[in-house]
Amino acid sequence: MTYMDYVDHMAQWVEEKGHSGPKPSTSLANYTKLNAARMRRVGKTLSWPNEMDAILEGLPAGHRWVLITESWCGDAAQAAPLIWAMAEKAGIPLDVVLRDGETRLMDEFLRNGGRSIPVWICASKEGEVLTTWGPRPHVLQNMWEAYRAAPEPKKPKDVFSREAQEWYNRDKGHSFFEDAMAMLSEWGGGAC
C-alpha cells in the first residue's frame, strides 16, 4: 500500500478499536491509537538538517523504498512519517508492507534473527536491495542493546519502552536523520 493508504488504514483501525495485526488485541489496539497520534505529531513537527535537501535532490529517479511496519509499533510511528517526507521530497515511491501480512519479505530482513520493525529498504529500479535501516536510530538501538544485556534484576520492558518514547520526544528525529544522511551518502549521495 502507499503511505497515504497506510495513514487511512491507521485512522480506520483507530475508529474500529483495532490494529494491523492478524489477531484481536486490546493492547495492540491501544498502541495503534497512540501511534496514530504520534505519527501526526511527528509529521507536523519534522525538521531535517539543511544537508538532507542536497542528498535527497541527488537521489536518482526510478528507485523504490519499502517500509515494513505494523500499526502497533512505537518505533515505526516515529520513523514512518520521516521516511515518507524524504520519499516525497526525493520523488521516490514508498511502499508500506505489513510485517505480519508479508512474512516472506520480513524474513529476508531479520534483525539479529528477529522480526524487528520498522525496516526501511532502499532498492534500485532493477529491484536490487541497496541498503536497509531499522529498527530504530543507532543511539536508541545502543540503549536497547545495553538494556537487553543488563543483568537481572532490571527495569521492566514497559518502563524501558516508555523511556524510549520520551527519548524520541526529546530527540525530535535528529538521530534518525543522522542515520539517514549517513546511509544515503554512503551510496555516493545518490545511489540509493
C-alpha positions in Angstrom: 0.0 0.0 0.0 1.1 3.6 -0.3 2.0 5.6 2.8 -1.3 7.6 2.5 -3.2 4.3 2.3 -1.4 3.3 5.5 -2.4 6.6 7.2 -6.0 6.0 6.1 -5.8 2.4 7.5 -4.4 3.8 10.8 -7.5 6.1 11.1 -9.8 3.2 10.3 -8.1 0.9 12.8 -8.4 3.6 15.5 -12.1 4.1 14.7 -12.8 0.4 14.9 -10.6 0.0 18.0 -8.5 -2.5 16.1 -4.9 -2.8 14.7 -3.0 -4.1 11.8 -2.1 -7.5 13.3 -3.9 -10.7 12.5 -5.3 -11.4 16.0 -7.6 -9.2 18.1 -5.8 -7.5 20.9 -6.9 -4.6 23.1 -3.4 -3.7 24.0 -2.3 -3.6 20.3 -5.4 -1.5 19.5 -4.5 0.9 22.3 -0.9 1.2 20.9 -2.4 1.8 17.4 -4.4 4.7 18.7 -1.4 6.2 20.5 0.8 5.7 17.4 -1.7 7.4 15.1 -1.3 10.5 17.3 2.5 10.1 17.4 2.6 9.9 13.6 0.5 13.1 13.2 2.8 14.9 15.7 6.0 13.7 14.1 4.7 14.7 10.7 3.7 18.2 11.8 6.9 18.9 13.7 9.6 17.4 11.5 12.6 19.4 10.6 15.7 17.9 9.0 19.2 19.3 8.6 19.9 21.5 5.6 22.4 18.9 4.2 19.5 16.5 3.8 17.9 18.6 0.9 21.1 18.2 -1.2 21.3 14.4 -0.5 17.6 13.9 -1.4 17.8 16.0 -4.5 20.8 13.9 -5.7 19.0 10.6 -5.5 18.4 9.0 -8.9 14.9 8.5 -10.3 13.4 5.1 -10.6 14.3 3.7 -7.2 11.8 2.4 -4.7 11.6 2.4 -1.0 9.7 -0.1 1.1 8.8 0.3 4.7 7.9 -2.9 6.7 5.8 -1.9 9.7 2.7 -2.5 11.9 0.3 -0.1 13.4 1.1 -1.0 17.0 4.9 -0.5 16.7 6.1 2.6 18.6 9.5 2.8 16.8 7.6 2.7 13.4 5.3 5.5 14.5 8.4 7.7 15.0 10.2 6.7 11.7 7.4 6.3 9.2 6.5 10.0 8.8 10.2 10.9 8.4 10.8 8.3 5.8 7.7 9.3 3.9 8.7 13.0 4.0 12.1 12.1 2.5 10.5 10.0 -0.2 8.1 12.8 -1.1 11.0 15.3 -1.3 13.1 12.9 -3.4 10.1 11.8 -5.6 10.7 8.2 -4.7 7.7 5.9 -4.3 7.3 4.4 -0.8 5.5 1.1 -0.4 4.3 0.2 3.0 4.1 -3.5 3.8 2.7 -5.0 7.0 5.2 -7.4 8.7 2.6 -9.9 9.7 0.9 -9.9 6.3 4.1 -10.4 4.3 6.2 -12.7 6.5 8.2 -14.0 3.5 9.5 -10.4 2.8 10.0 -9.8 6.5 12.0 -13.0 6.8 14.5 -11.6 4.3 15.3 -8.7 6.6 15.5 -10.2 10.1 17.5 -8.2 12.7 19.6 -10.5 14.9 17.2 -13.3 13.9 14.1 -11.4 14.9 11.3 -9.7 13.1 12.1 -6.2 14.4 10.4 -3.3 12.7 10.4 -0.9 11.2 12.6 -1.9 8.3 13.3 0.7 5.6 14.5 -0.8 2.4 16.2 1.2 -0.4 16.1 -0.7 -3.8 17.3 0.2 -7.2 14.9 0.4 -10.2 16.0 -3.1 -11.0 14.9 -4.3 -7.6 18.3 -4.8 -6.1 18.4 -4.0 -2.4 21.0 -1.3 -1.9 20.7 -0.7 1.8 18.4 -1.1 4.8 17.8 0.7 8.0 16.0 -0.2 11.2 14.5 -0.9 13.6 15.5 2.4 15.4 18.1 5.1 15.3 21.6 4.0 16.3 21.6 5.9 19.6 18.4 4.3 20.8 19.5 0.9 19.3 22.6 1.1 21.5 20.5 1.9 24.5 18.2 -1.1 23.7 21.1 -3.5 23.4 22.6 -2.3 26.7 19.2 -2.8 28.3 18.9 -6.3 26.9 22.4 -7.2 28.0 22.0 -5.8 31.5 21.9 -8.4 34.3 18.7 -9.1 36.2 17.1 -7.6 38.1 16.5 -4.7 35.6 13.6 -2.4 35.0 10.6 -3.9 33.3 10.4 -3.7 29.5 7.4 -1.4 29.5 9.3 1.1 31.6 12.2 1.0 29.1 9.7 1.4 26.2 8.2 4.4 27.9 11.7 5.9 28.4 12.4 5.2 24.7 9.3 7.2 23.6 10.4 10.0 25.9 13.8 9.9 24.2 12.1 10.1 20.8 10.2 13.2 22.0 13.5 14.9 23.1 15.4 13.8 20.0 12.8 15.1 17.5 14.1 12.9 14.7 17.7 14.3 14.8 19.3 10.9 15.3 17.1 9.3 12.6 18.2 12.0 10.1 21.9 11.4 11.1 21.4 7.7 10.3 19.5 8.5 7.1 22.1 11.0 5.8 25.0 8.6 6.5 23.1 5.8 4.8 22.1 7.7 1.7 25.5 9.4 1.4 27.3 6.1 1.7 25.8 5.3 -1.7 27.6 8.3 -3.2 24.9 10.8 -2.2 22.7 9.4 -4.8 22.9 5.7 -5.4 20.1 4.8 -3.0 
